[in-house]
Amino acid sequence: MNRKTLATAAVAVLLATGCTTTGTAEAPQQDAAGPAELLFWNTGSDEQAAALQVAADRYKESHPSVTVKVQAISWDDGHAKVLTAATSKSGPDIISGGLSWGIEFGELGGMIDLNRYDIAEAKQQTRPELWKSITSADGAVYGIPMDMVLYVFYYRPDLLEKAGVTTAPATWAELFSAVDKLKAAGVVTPLVEEWSTFEWLPWFNYLKQAGGALYSDDCTQVTINSDQAVLATTTWADQYRKYGVPKTTVDVGSGLAKGEYAMAIGASYLAGGFDSGHPELKGRWQTAPLPIGPAGAGSFVGGKIVGAMAYTKFPQAAADFVKWLYTDEAVEILQREVFTRGGELYISPRPELLDTAANASDNLRQTLKTTLNTVTGPPNCKGWETSGSEVSKRLQSVVNDNRDPKAALDEAAQIMRDNLR
């Protein structure tokens, strides 16, 4: 059963069981008699869950009547588990997951609109592009950003210099010229992609850099098959067809350390583990913003939302904890614990706190700050969560089956229009 079918079934169950949130913006839901015990399903690794548990335990010190237990669920089946919890009205009180999950589950009646619990400060502290991605068309906010993941251009300056490339490629033309020069210099795989490799996410960077978009700003039109999108798709496909970028997930740190890779477009969290996982790489890698396209800079911003389920007995307590994750104290704990336990870089949705990020060099911080000025999150348009995987299949067909990019995008556009209705 695909996500669209599951979502349709969920609507029927919710309507049949009367699973709707109660309370209004003026009169939020009231907590049951305490003390409050909250179960938090965090989509991600055990190490991330352990880091969040440290934060939750600190929260309890100042809120002794509230206990938060953090449990990890995997990205592989997390979506299905949260959907089941929403439809059965049982499970966790708080969840974290993909940026579009809040809108999807909230519109099914499964999550609380946090506007009822005064999230104005969180909105003010978050990049507007990211906030737009998690806000539904009617203004509801069912989950606020818990962290950010940015695309970063990683490279080995010494390998580039040996190939006659003196600076990090700043444009598409410079990027693919560098690939050719590096191949001639003996680098096995000059460029790799890592973060939803061969899916729509890395393609989205090219789309923005070409000046394209998935939908119109008001979500009334699908624009994925524009001329700009065709150019983006052709360029993205060429990196696999002409320039040898692997279609499978790779170990960026290991490849850079061995000199098998010279450049990588990958997630910001990777940076945290390069030096600890590959000591021989220390001092030998740098970062830069992604190369720009004909329309300029552009980069996808991802991460997770965190929000409260509609059936929780303790909505106020859950909302208060969700908002506390934005505080300086919580961010400091997560920056430290996520790196210490999992070797990953934690980036708060509060961009001004980049300067305190654990294990981030000055070069990396500057790259992240520059990138934040060019980011766009996933669309908040109806049906995108269902459409995303189907769009990836059409994009992949351009590479795997040599399909015409325009034809593949036209097919993707029709799927998106069907899901938009």
Secondary structure, DSSP 8 states (H G I E B T S, - for coil): --HHHHHHHHHHHHHHHT------SSS-----SS-EEEEEEEES-HHHHHHHHHHHHHHHHH-TTEEEEEEEE-TTTHHHHHHHHHHHT-S-SEEEEETTHHHHHHHTT-B--GGGG--HHHHHHS-HHHHHHHB-TTS-BS-EEEEEEEEEEEE-HHHHHHTT--S---BHHHHHHHHHHHHHTT-SEEEEEESSTTSHHHHHHHHHHTT--SB-TTSSSB-TTSHHHHHHHHHHHHHHHTT---SS---HHHHHHHTSEEEEEEEGGGGGGHHHH-GGGTTS-EEE---BBTTB--EEEEEEEEEEBTT-S-HHHHHHHHHHTTSHHHHHHHHHHHHHHH----B-S-GGGGGG-TT--HHHHHHHHHHHTTEE----STTHHHHHHHHHHHHHHHHHS---HHHHHHHHHHHHHHHH-
